[in-house]
């Protein structure tokens, strides 16, 4: 077994790489919308529809992926299928001149990402690590923010130089490549190659002994605990939709487009930094308390943006603090689900959560845009975001109270 200890490092690296591609690069997808719309002589809304279809299909396909895992379908087969769906649908989307074909291909794209993205990443890390589980999950998911930050300017320049189609094909190939190391090298569970989860037997280590434990509550979608968790997820994911409007928001405050772009960058830096911090907090004080800290941070950021006390520095600081909501929307939701339902029920519970996440993601950006169109201001959306945070906090309080009664 000694010669296999390097596998823990390998799994950590492979999951980071997969998050960089399947989550980070995908977050930069917006750079293709306008070039696609111009090339196909259609509106941006018609182009963005295929992304919404893909997101919704990902959510509804995830429970089926979990069912395949529970039936012991090899993870290599699932990842290979996911990579094939992502690659094949991407080639079709990149080459077609028809919006309808693009929408049809997006259906298969969604199935691919259900088979080879967020859920598989968090499940693999959770299976392989007991000690440092939160920290390593935070590090892996932070690579999604790094991927977004790096990809946007690079893709924009490539589109200007070579056009959107060659750039899109290269984009899809690279995403597929990020899946291959995990597919070829990483079992879903360490037991598959005669290892145990890292830190499982370190009872003498006081950090492990004192680490918050999973509650292993019985999983049922009709329980108050799960319904509170579902509402919490809905609030947090809709909240992240405000990021797409930060550039326009800055301009309504009288700043130019460059400040708006820097404001978005500040939020993305907050996204990455908060995932590192929340991962460490989860290992130290538990998922529920760690997420409460991040809710307070996000609320503070929105308060600064709403009050707009003046000065670019404070506006950017508010965006940076607001960016911590992304750590809740990915790492926080995953770790709370695992804390409540334990390792054995995590896949079943999180697959249902993914459906809620996909629906919330699909409506979040659009809802904020409608509020702006109706009111002519982003103030209502920012205040709405603060209300969502308060609602999410109350949901966590309900979860804590109910879990104590059940435990």
N, C-alpha and C positions, 0 to 999 in steps of 0.2 A: 504493500500500500504506500510506502514511503515515496516511491518513484512517481506516484500519481498526485502528490500534494500540489504540484504546479497547476493542477486543474482548477483550483480555486481562483488563482490569478487569471487563468485563461478565460474562465467563465465571466469574471468581472470585466475584462477587456472586451470580450465579444459582445456582451450586452450593452456596453457603452457605445461600441461601434454601431450596433443595430439601432440604438436609440438615436444616434446622430443621423442616420439615414432615414429610417422609417417614420420618425417623429420630427426631427429637426429640419431636414430638407423639405419635408412636406409642408411645414409651417411657412416656408418661403414660396409656396405655390402661387401666391398672388401676383408675382412678377410676370406670370404668363397670361393673365386675364386680358389685359388690353391688347397685347400683340395677337393673341388668338382671335379676339373680337374683330380686330381690324382685318386680319387675314381671311376670316370667314364672313366678313361683311355683316356682322350681327351686333347686338348689344352686349355689354358686359354681363348683364343679368342672365342672358341666355347661356353664356359661358360658365358663369359661377354655378348654374344649376347642376352641372355634372359633378361638381365638388360636393354639393349638398347631398346629391344622390349617393355618392361614394361614402360620405360620413354616416348617413342613415343605414346603409347596407352593412357597414362595419359593425355598428351597434347591434343590429338584429342578427347578424351572422355569428357574433362572438359566442352566444350560448351553444351553438352547434359545434364550434371548435372545442369548447370545454367538454361537451359530450363525447367527442372523438378522443380527447385525452383521457377521460374517465374510462373509456373502453380500450385503453392501452394501445391506441394507434401510435406508432413511433413518432416522436417529435420531429425527427428528420423528414418523415413523409409530410407532416403538416407544414413545416417550414418550406420544404421544396414546392409543395402545392401553392403556398402563399407567394413565394418568389415568382413562380410561373405565372400566376394570375396578375401580379403587379407588373411584371415585364410585358406579358402579352397585351394586357389592356392599355399599358402605357404606350406601346408601339402604335396601337390603333388610334388612341387619342392624339398622339403626336403627328400622325400622318393623315388623318381623315380631314376632309373638307366639309363634313356634314355634322351639324350640331346633334342630330338625332343619333348618329352612330357614336358620337362622343358620349352621350348620355347612356346609351346601351353598354358601352365598354366600361363606364363608371360603375355599373353594377358589379362586374367581375373585379374591378379594382378594389371595391369595398370588401369583397370576400377575401381578397389577397391580404389586405391590411388587418383584417380580423385574425388571420392565420399567422401573421409574422410581425406584430408590432407590440403595442403597450402591454397587453395582457400577458403575452408570452415572456416579455422582458421581466415584468414584475414577478411572475410565477417562477421563472428560472432562478432569479436572485433569492426569492423567498425559500425555495427548496434547498439551495446550496449553502445558505448562510443563516445562522442563528445569531451569532455574535456579529456586530456591525451591520446588521441587516438594513436598518434605516439609513445609515450613512452611505452604504454602497448603493442602495436604491436611489438615494438623492444624487449621488455622483453620476450614476448611469443616466438618470432622467435629465440632469443638468446638461448633458451632451445634446439633448434636443434643443435647448436654448442656444448652445454654442453653434450647432448646425444651422439654426435659423439666422443667427447674426452673421455667420460667414457666407451663407449661401446667397442671401438677397443681393448684395452688391456684385458678387461674382457672376451670378446668373444674369443680372441686368446688363452687365458689360458684354457677356457672351451673346445675349440676344441682339444687342446693338451691332456686334461685329459679324455674327454668323446667321442671324435670324432665329426665330423661336423654334422652328422644327428641329434642326440639328441640336440645338441646346436642350430641347425637351427630351430627345432620344438619349443624349448623354446623361441627362438628369435621371432618367428612369434606369439606365444601366447602372449608374453609381448606386442608386437606392438598392437595386437588386444585389449588387456586390456586397453591400453592408450586411446582408442577411447570411451570406455564404459561410463566414467563419463559424457562426453559431450552429448553422446547419451541419457543417462537416465535423466540428470538433467538440460540441457541447451536448451531453445528455441533459434531459430535463431535470433529472434527480441524481444526486451523487451516488445513491444506492445502486444505480444501474451499472456502475463500474467499481463497486466494492468500497466506496467511501461513505463517510457520514457527513451531515451538514457541519460546516465550520463553526466551532464553538459549542457544539451540542453537549459535549462531555466535559466542559471546563467548569465544573461545579465549584472548584476551588477559587475561581476567579470572581472576586466580589462584584466586579462590574457586570458580569453575566448573571450572578445570583440576584442582584438588586435590580436588574433590568425589568421594565414593565412586561408582564406576561399577557399572552392572548387570553381572551375570555371564553372562547369556544362556545358562544351562545348558539342555541339551535336556530338554523336558518329557515325562516319562513317570510315570504313577502308580505304577509298579512299582519305581521307584528308591528307594534308601535315603534320599536327600535328601527326596523328596516324602513318603514315609511318616513320616519324622521331623517334617516340617512339619505333616502331618495330625494327628499325636499332640500336637504343640505347640498347634495350634488347638483341639483337643478339651479339653486341660487349661485353657487360658486362658478359653475361653467358659464352661465349667462353673464356673470360679472366679468369674466375674462374677455368677453366680446367687446368691451369698451376699448380695448387696446387698438383695435382696427380704426378707431375714430380719433385717436389722440392727436394725430397730425392736423385734422380738421378742427379739433377742439382748440388747439393752440392758435389757429388763425382767427377763430371767433373772439379770442382774447386780444387780438391786435398784433400778434407775432407773425413773422413771415413763415413760409413753408419750411425753411431750413431749421428753424427752431422746433417746428412740429416734428420733423424727422428725428432731431436729436432727442426730443421728448419720448418718442417711440423707442429709440435706442436705450434711453435711460430705463424705461420699463422692462426691456429685454435683459439688461444687465441685472436689474432687480430680480427678474425671473430666474436667471442662472444662480446668482448669489443666494437667493432664498432657498433653493433646492438643496444646496450644500448645507445651509444652516438648519433647515427643517429636518434633514436626514440625521444630523447630529443630535438635534433635540429629541427626535423619536427614540433614539437609543438611550438617551439620558433620562427623559421625563415621561416618555410615552407619546403615542400618536395624538391622542385627544388634547392633551395640554399643549403639545407643540403646535397643533393646528390653531388652537385658540390664540396663541401668541402671534401667528401669522395673520389671523383675522384682524387683530388689533392693529398690526402694522399696515395692512391694506386699507383699513378704515381711516387711519391717520393720513395716508397718502391721498385718498379721495377728499378728505376734509381740506387739505392744503390746496388741492386743485380747485375745489369748489369756492373756497374763500378767496383764492387768487390774491394773496397779500402783496403781490408786486415783485418784480424781479425775476429774471430767467432762472437763477439758481434755485429759488424756492419751487418754481414750477417743475423743474427737472427733479428736484428732491421728492416732490409729491408723486411724480411718475415712477421714480425708482421704488418708493415704498409701495405704491399700488401694484407694481410688478410682482410683489410677493404672492399675489393671489394665484399666480400660475403654479407655484409650488403646492398650493392646496388642491388645485384642480387636477393635478397628476399624482404627485407623491402622497399628498395628504389623504386623498380619497382612497388610494390603494392601501396605505398603512392602516387607516381606520377600519377598512373592511377586513383586513387580516387580523387586526386586534380584536374585533368583535366576533368574528366567525372562525378564526383559527386557520391553520394551514390546510386542513382537510376539506373545509367548506369554502375556502377562498375562491376557487375557480367558479363555483356555482353562483356565489354571491356577487362576485365582481363582474361576471358575464351579464347579470341583470342590470347592474350599475352602468355598464357600458352602453346599454340601450338608452338609459336616461341621459347619459353624457352626450350621446350622438344627437338625440332630439334637442337637448338644450343648446348644443353647439350650433345646430342648424337654425335655431330661431333667435339666438342671442344677438348676433351682429345686425340682423334685419330689424329686430325689435328696437334697438337703439337708434338705427337710422330712421325708422318711422317716428319715434318720439321727437327726433330733431326736426323732421319735416313738419310735424304738427305744431311744435312749440317755437321753432326757429332758434333754439338754444340747446346746448348740451347740459345745462344746469340740471334739468329734470332727470336726465340719464345718470349724471353723477350722484344726485340725491337718491335716485333709485338704486344705484350701486351700493350706497351706504345702507339703505333699507335691506337690501339683499344680504349684506354682511351681518346685520343685526339678526335677521331671520335665521341665517346659517348658525350664528352663535346660539340662538335659542334652541335650534335643532340639536346642537351638540349637548346642551344642558339636559335636554330630554333624553338623549341617548345615554348620557352618564347616569342619570337618575334611574332609568329603566334597566340598564345593565347591572347596576348595583342590586336592584331588587331581584333580578333573575339569577345573578351569580351566586 
